[in-house]
């Protein structure tokens, strides 16, 4: 099954189609809504449901990455998974997409984790099919968020997790040059929102290999392209350090997929996660020559890596159905 990115162009993820025509073409329905979190901030959420005759085999919650959002590239991946039999839901993090907040500013990861848990639990209770397994799919910073979610919720909360280019460690090839990395705490304490942090290349330029997909990323009117803010950069580095001390807490089934030439999120760190994770069911795929954004590769490679993800999800959904006795419930 071809990933829907094949139908995009440099200006729109839907190509020449309207969103409604795009959903109809792929035989999925779409809905969205806002909720207000306990801090009084609006969060944008949306979901995609496969239409008959596609059989629904499970639920998939998507966690997007830093400077990303759920209505551009992620939406195409959501439709791809929906076509494969999953009810797919996603949330825009604070300061991303259509959600409230200072653009791309995450000085504390914990409220983001709270928002994800709150929405995904509510969605599964109110919209997801009963007695079907539920999975997490996470990209880049979303991988760190998803790991923190599973650590907090315990091994029984999710039936599996796919980590795509997960941020378990920032690559030395992208980190701020010495000594700024070690002085970030001072800058963040004085001017936390200052876009002072230089990196070795822009996130977009080092993430998307295909030029037209890079142009599509930059065509997104909600994608910030400025430098990371001081306290956000400091928090991302802190989160990586925290995760690296907790890899053994990883217990859910996991598929780790990563580009071997990723210069943003260090492949060595996810290899370490794989070695130390306590999960009895764990698989790792390091695709040599591929970059951070796997959707930014050639169509052949995109179909290969996302095809592996669909196969992994469906196999575990089938196992869950057998262990549940095949009951549909109500």
N, C-alpha and C positions, 0 to 999 in steps of 0.2 A: 504494500500500500504506500503510495507516494505521500510524503509530507506536504501539507498545503502551502508551504513556503514556495513550492514550485509555481504557484499561481500569482505570487506577489510581483510587484515591480518596484522601481526606485522610489516611488512616491506613496504607495499604499500597500498594506499587507493583504488587502483584498483584490489587488490588481485593478481591473476595469469594472469590477462588480461593486454594488452597494453591499453593506454588511448583511442586509436581509437576504439578498440574492445569494450571497456567499454561504450563509447558513443553510439555505434551501438546497443549494447545490450539493452540500455535504450531508444533508439529511440530519441536521441537528437543530434543536431549538435553543434560544438564548434568552436569558433574563438577567436583570441587574437591580441592585438596590443599595441604599446607604444605610448604615447604622451609626449611632452615636455611642462612642465608648465612654467609660466612666470618667474620663478626663474632659468630656464635653466636645470631643473632636469627631468630625464625620469621617467615616471610612467607606470607601467605595468597594463593592463586592459584585461579582457576576458569576454566572454558571451556564454550562452547556450540557444539554441532555440529548442522547441519541434517540432518534425517532424510529418507530417500527419500519421494517421488520428486524432492526438490530436488537439483539438481546442485551439487556443490561446485566453486566456481570460484577459490577462493583462501583465504588466511589473513589475519586482521586482528587486530593486537595493540592493545589499548586502554590508554591512559595517562590516569588520572584526575587531577583537580585538587586544590588545597589544600582541606582539610576534607571532601573527598568520599571516596568509596570505591566498590567495585565491585559491591555488593549492593543498591543502591537505584536511583536514576535511571540510573546507568551500566548496570546490568543490563538495563533495558528497552531501551536503545539497543543493547546487545550482542545481544539477542534479535532486534531489528529487522534488524541486519546479518546475523545467522545465517539468518534467513528468506530473505534475499536471496542466499544461496549461499556464505557465508563461515564458515569455522571461526574462532571468535572467542575470544581469550584475554585475561585481564587479571590484574593484580596489585595488592594493597593496599600502598601505600607505608608506610614506617615511621611509626608513630604514627597510622595511619589504618585504619579498618575493623577487620578481625580480625588485623592484623599487630602484632607487638611494637613497643614504643616509647612514649615519652612523647607524650600526645595532641597531634596536629597540630604536632609539633616537628621542624623540619628545619633544623638549624643549618649543615648542609653538604649541598649538593645532590648531590655526587659519589657518595656511597654509594647514593643513590636511583637514580641513573643506572646504577650498577653492578648493582643488583638487577634493574632492568628488562632490561638487556642479557642478564644471566645467565638469567633465566627465559624471556624470549622466544626466545633462541637454543636453549635446551633444549627448549622446547615445539615449535619448528619442526623440530628434529631427531627428536623422538620421537613427536609426535602429528599434525603437519600433513601434508596430502596432498603427495606428491612432485610435482615439476615443475609446481607451481602458484605464482603470484605471491603475495607477502606485502606487506602494507601496515600502516602505523601510523595510528591515529586517536587524537587527543589533545585534551583539554579544559583550558582555563585554564592553571594551573601545569603540567599535563601537556604543554601545547604547548612550554613551555620545556624540559622534560625530553626530549621527543621530538626537539627541535632539537639538543640537546647529544648525544643518542644518534647522530643521523645525522652530526653533525660528527665524532664519534669513530670510528664504524664505516665511514664512507666511502659514496660514492654507490651502490655495488653491493649494499649490505646490504638495502635495501628498495626495492620497486617504486613506492612512492608514500606520501604523507603527507597526512592531512587535519588541519588545525588549526582547532578550533572554539573561538572566544573566547580565543585563545592569549595567554598572559602574556609579551609582549615588552616591556612597559612598564606600570607602574602608573599609572592615570589620576590627574592632579592633583586630580580631584574626590573621590578616595578616600584619597590619601596622608595620613600623619600630619601634623597642622598644623605649620608652622614655629614654633619651631626644632627640634622633637623629631626630625624626620627627619635632621637634621644632627648630632644628639647621640646617635643610636642606638648608634654604635660604643662610646661610653662606658658606656651602660647595659648593652649586651650583654656587655661585658668584665667588668663587676662582677657582674651578676645575669642570666645569659643566658636563664634560663627564666621570668623575670618577665613576667607578662601585663600589661605596662605600656603597650602601644602603642594609643592611641586612633585610630579611623578615622572617616571621615565617613559613619556608618551601618553597620549590620551587613552582613556578606557576604550573608546570606540575603535580607534586605530589599531590597537593591539589585540582586540577581541574578535573582529570579523575579518576573515581572510578574503572573502569575495568582495570586490570593490562595490558592486551594485547593492549588496546587502549592507555595506557600511553606509552608503548613501541613504538607504531606506531607514537605517537606525537614526541618522541625523535628521531625516525628514519628520520624525516624530515630534510634534509640537510640545509634548510633555516630557521630553527627555533632556535633563540638564547636562550641559557639556562643560561647565566651569570646573575649576579645581575643587577637590574635596575641602570641606570646612575643617578647621583644626580639631575641634572636639569630636567630630565624626571620625576622622582619620585615627585619632587616638583610641576611640572605642572599637573600631574594627581591629586594630592591632591587639587590644586587650582581649577581645572575644576569641581571636585565634589562639592566644596564649592559654586562655581558660579551656578551650576545647582540647588543646593538645595535652592537657593534664587530666582529661576525663574520657579519653577514647575507650577505655575498658567498660564504660557505662553503656556503650552501644550494644543493645541486645536484640533489636528487631531485625527481621530479614532485610538485607540491604544490597542494592546494586549500585556500585560506584562506577561512574563513567567520566572520563577525563581526557582532554587533549594532551598528548605528550609534549607538544610545543607551547603549552599554556604559559605565558610569561606574566600573567596576572595572579592567578591562584596556583600555588606551588603543587605540582603533581606528587612530589615526594611526601607531602603532608597527608594526602589521601591514601597513599601507599602505606604510610604509618598507621592511619586509621584502620585500614583493612587488616593489617597484621595484629593490631591490639584489640580490635572490636570483639566483644563477647558473643556476637551473633552466631548462632549455629548455621544459619543460612546466609552466606556472604559471598559476593561475586565482585570482581574488579575488572574493568576494561580500560586500559590506557591505550588510546589510539595514537600511535606515533605519527607525527607530522601535523596533527590537527591542533587548532588554536583553542582559545578559551570558550568562545561561543560556537558550540558544535552546529547550531542552526546556520551559522555563517559560512559553512563549508560548501563544497560542491554538492549538487543534488544527490549524486551517487553516495557520497559519504553521509549526508543527512539521512537518507533513507536507510542506510545500513545501521547507523547508531540508534536512530529512533525506532527502527524495526526491532532491534534487540530489546529495547525498553518495553515495547508492546508485548513481545513474546514473554518477557520476564513477568510482567504484570498479569497477563492472562493465565500463565502457568500457575502462578500462586493463587489467583482467584479460583481456578479450577480445584486446586488442592483444598482451599478453604470450603468450597461448596461440598466436596466429598466429606470433609471432617464434620460439616454441619448437617450431614445427612440429606443434602439436596432440598431442604425445606425452604419454601419461598416466604413463609410467614405472612404477616399482614402489615 
